[in-house]
Amino acid sequence: MTTTTSANPGVKPARQRPAAVILTTNAEARIARLMGEAPEGTIGVRLSTPRRGCSGLAYSVDYVSEEKPFDEKIETPGGIFYIDGASVLYLIGSIMDWKEDDFTAGFVFENPNAKGSCGCGESFTV
């Protein structure tokens, strides 16, 4: 999986580099499902780490209708996955998965940069 940034959309990067976040096949399948149900005008899904929760940062996955400068762009079989440019440093080396069971469903993150998390698992600190 490789990635590009959209800071200069008309200029190709000199070389490809590994994506900041690795998506499992389950995560890619969920992105494909989300894109299949997306509102009109949606161009992809963006992962960001807004400040909230007990530990300071949380994971947020949202539909996007326009590319932002400095977003990292990962092309998946089901659609474009963006990582918010301000969040990339908190996420480098992370694995994003989709888990579903009888009681819960959601994206799950294995983040080597997280130094701690709150008891409920909704937020993390770096």
Secondary structure, DSSP 8 states (H G I E B T S, - for coil): -EEEE-SSTTS--SS-EE-SEEE-HHHHHHHHHHHHT--TT--EEEEE--B-SSSSEE-EEEEESS--TT-EEEEETTEEEEE-TTTHHHHTTEEEEEEE-SS-EEEEEE-TT--EE-TTSSEEE-
